[in-house]
Amino acid sequence: MPESNAVVLQTDLPLPGRRQGKVRDIYDAKTTAGDDVLLIVQTDRISAFDVVMPNGIPDKGKVLTQLSKFWFDMIGEKLGDQLEHHLISTDPADVDGLSDADVQTLRGQVMVGRKAKVIPIECIVRGYLAGSGWKEYKKQGTVCGISLPKGLKQCQKLPEPIFTPSTKADEGHDENVTFEQACDLVGKDLMEQLRELSLTIYQMAHDYAVQRGIILADTKFEFGLPLDGKVDRPILIDEVLTPDSSRFWPADSYEVGHDQPSFDKQYVRNYLQELVDAGRWKKEPPGPELPEEIVANTRSKYLDAYRRLTDGALNI
């Protein structure tokens, strides 16, 4: 895998409506064919504990963009009769108004997507007992209020995947809600549809990934109602099934009863937690500069996940 030292931490493109999330820059745009779209730039910023670190991870944006495209293509092929998605293109040259220099800088790490009204629910599917779910289970025998069998161990595979929605927060942490509360927020029919779609996508991706040596422990999806009028049902939006939106474990070292090594940014969180435990950081901005070793190892984990899942070379 070729090495790259270029890091895209922020953009300032000659396009309207710029807004900046923790790791993405989003613009209103038109395609060269004149269609109204969103341009989503997946930068190389990395956040943990809701704080953006001052230095990024080289090629992270390309991994997330190109892995999302890989999954969107699979979803379109296998589930296209049930679900459409927002992705139109990953080529910045398809966007009107960008210079040749912009196109070159952004190649490989943009999504050109259909505009949609975002449904304000994070659709989380958990297939294994990990993270906050494990902490709740130890105390109450539940995960997000869903009762589970007694005697389960940390990181054990659940009898069947569970759907645990949360509210989408513009700032700070999302908040877990029950399925009934989510129904109250956006409607029962819509939530039942999102639950079925989320579980279907998760099972498809889990079964594929495990054949490639990766366990998809949990993931989150976002859906929206398209504004182009082409369909009147939800479409899948945002990134999908990436190390930033999912918990990926290597299957060859999987063992219940303890935390698993991972391909996601848990590695960065673990380093930062050491700083917190030592009294050197308080999980508040500004974030600490990540050491070169942490940056290099994190990049390697992202690239390893991409390579295992796709068998393809990253376009860098």
N, C-alpha and C positions, 0 to 999 in steps of 0.2 A: 504494500500500500504506500503510495508516494507521500512524502511529507509536505506539509504546507504550514507556513508561519503567518500567513495573512489572517487577520482577525477583523471582522466587521462588527463594531460595537454599536454604531448608530448610523442612521442615514438622514439625508436632508435632500429629498428628491424634488424636482420641479412639478409636483403634483398636489392637488388640493386635499383638504380634509385629513392632514397628518395627525395620527394619534399614536402614542407610544405605550406599549404594555411593558411588562417586566422583561420580556425577551424578544418581542416583535414590534416592528414599525408597520403601521397600516395606513394605506392611502386610498382615496377614491381615484378611480382611473377609468380610462376607456381603452378598449383593445384597438388594434390597428383597423379592425373591421367596424369600429364605432359602437361596440356594446359597452354599457355601463358595468363595471366590475370593481372588485376590491383587489388591490395589490398588497399582499401580505409578505413582508420581508422577515424571514427567520434569521435574526442576527446571531452572533456568536456569544451574546451575553448569557450569563448563567445566574440563576437566583436560587437561594436556599433560605428557608425560614422567612419567606416573603421579602428578602433583601437581595438586591442585585449586587453582585461582586464587581469590583472595579476593573478587573481583567477578565477576559473571556476565554473560551475554549476553541482553539483553531478548528475549523471545519464542522463545528457543532451544528450550525445553521444548515449546512449542506446535508449532513446526515439526517436531520429531522425532516427537511423538505423532501429529500429523495426517498426516504423510508416511507413517509406519508404517501407519496405518489405510488410507491410499490403496493401499499395496502389499498389505496383507493382503486387502483387498477384491478386488484383481486376482488374487491367488493363489487365493483361494476360487473366483473365477469361472472361471479358466483351468486350474487344477490341482487343483480340489477333489476329483476322483476319486482323486488320488494322495496328497493331503496335507491334513491339517486343521491349524488353528492355534489359538493360545490366546485370541485376542482375542474378548471378549464384547461390550464396550461401551467407549466413550470418554467417557461422561457420568457425572460424579461423583454426579449425583442418583440413579443406579441403585444406589448403595452405601448400605446401612443405617447409621445412626449419625452421619452428617455433618450439621453445621449448615448453614443457608442461607448463612452467611458462608463456610464451608469450600467449599461447592459453587461459589459465585461466584468465589472465589480460584483454584480448581483447574480451572475450566471450560476445556476445550481442551487440557489437558496431563496427563491421566491415562489409563491403560489398566486396565480391569477384565478380568482374565484367568483362565483355567482354571489350577488348581494342577497342577504336574507335578514329577516327579523329574528334575532337570536332568541331562542326559548330559554328563559332564565333558570335552567336546571342543569346541573352537572349530572350526567348519567353514568354512574360508577357501577362496574361489575367486578365482583370479588370471587375468585375461584379458590383462593387459599387463605388461611388464617394468619394474617401478617399485619404489621404496622399498628395503626390505631384500632383496627378491628381486633387484633390479638389482645391489646390492652383492655378493651371493653369486655371481651369474652372472659378474661381472667376474673374480672370484677363481678360480672352480671350474667355470664352465660349467653350473652347476645352480641350481635354486631349490628349497629345502627338500629337497635330495637328488635331485630329479627332473632328469635330464639333458635339456638343451635343445639345439637346433641351434646351430652356431657362427655367429658374425657378427651376432647380434642387437644392436640398438641400444637405448639407454635409452628407456623408455616405448613401445617397439614392441609392436604387437599380437602375442600369441603365436599359433603355428599353431592351437592350440585351447586353451580354458581348462583350467587345471590345479587340482586339489584338493590343498590343503596344510594338513592339520589341525594344531592346536596344543592343548596342554593348557590348561585353564582354571585360572588362579591366583587365589586369594582376595585375595592381596596381591602387589604387584610385577608383573613381566612374565610373560605367557604364554610357554610354551616350545614351539617348533616340534618336531614329531615326524614320523616317517615314517608312511605309511599302515599299515605292518605293526605299528609300535609302538602306533598307535591301536587296531588290531584286538586286540592283546594286552590293552589296557586295558578295552575295552568289548565286545569280541566281533566276529568277522569279519562275520557276517551283518548285524549292526546297522550297522557302519561302511560296508559296501557299500551299504546302503540310504541312509545319510546322504550318501554321496558322490554317488549318483545324484540324490537330491533336490536337493542343493546345486547341482550343475551344471545341473539343469533350471531351477531358480529363477533362477540367474544368467543363463542364456541368454535366458530370457523377459524379464527386467528389462533386460538389456543391449540387446536388440533394440528394446524399447519406448523406452528412454531416448535412444538415438542418434537416433531420429526426432524427439525433442524438443530436440535440440541438446546433449545431455549424454552423455559417454562414461563408462560404469561400468567403471572400470579393475579394481577388485577389491572384495570385500566379505566379510563374515563372517556366518554364521548360527549360531543356537543352537537346539537341539532338546531336548525333554523327553518323558518317558513320563507321560501324563496319569494323575492320581490319581482321577478321577471314574469310571473303569471303563467309559467309553463306547466307547473303542477300545483295542486292545492294540498299537498301532504308534506310532512317534514323531510328535509334533506340533511345529510351528514355534512357538518362544516368543521372548520378549524383543522388542526393536525390530527392524526389518528395513529394509534398503536406505535408510538415512539417511546424512546427512553425517558422523555420528559412527561409523558402522559400515562405511562405504564410502569409496572414493576416486572422487570425481566430477570430471571435467574438462570444460571447455567445448569442444564439438566444432569450433566455428568457428575456434579458434586452435590446434588440435592439430597437433603437429609432432614427429616422432621425433627423438631425439638429445639431449634435454635435459629437465629438470623441466618439468612443465606447471602453469599456474595452476589453482587448484582451488576447489571450492565447499565443501570440508570445513575442518576446523580446522588444516590444514597452515599456513594463514596465521598463526595464533596461534603454532604451533610455530616458524615462521621468525622471528617477532619475538623469541620467547624464546631461540632459538639465538643471535641477535645479542647478547643480554645475556650468555649463557654465554661466547661468544667474547671479549666485552669484559671478562670477569672480574667481572661484576656479579651473577651468579646461578650456583648450582652444581647445578641440577636437583634441589634438595632442598626440603622444606617449611621455611618457608612460601613459597608462590609469590608472585611480585611482583604488585602491582596493575597491571592492564592499563590503558593510557592510553585516553582517550575515543575517540580516532581508531581504535585497534585494535578496541575494542568495537563501534563503529558500523559499521566495515567488515566485521567478522565477522558481525554481525547481517544486514547487507545480502547477504552471500554465502549464508547459510542461507535467507533469504527468496527470493533469486533462484533457487536450486535448487528450492525448493518451487513457485514460480510456474511455472517452465519445465516441471516434470514433471507438474503437476496442472492447470494453467490455472485454478486456483481461488483464491479469496481465503482467506487464513488467518483462522481464527476467533479474532480478538483483540478 
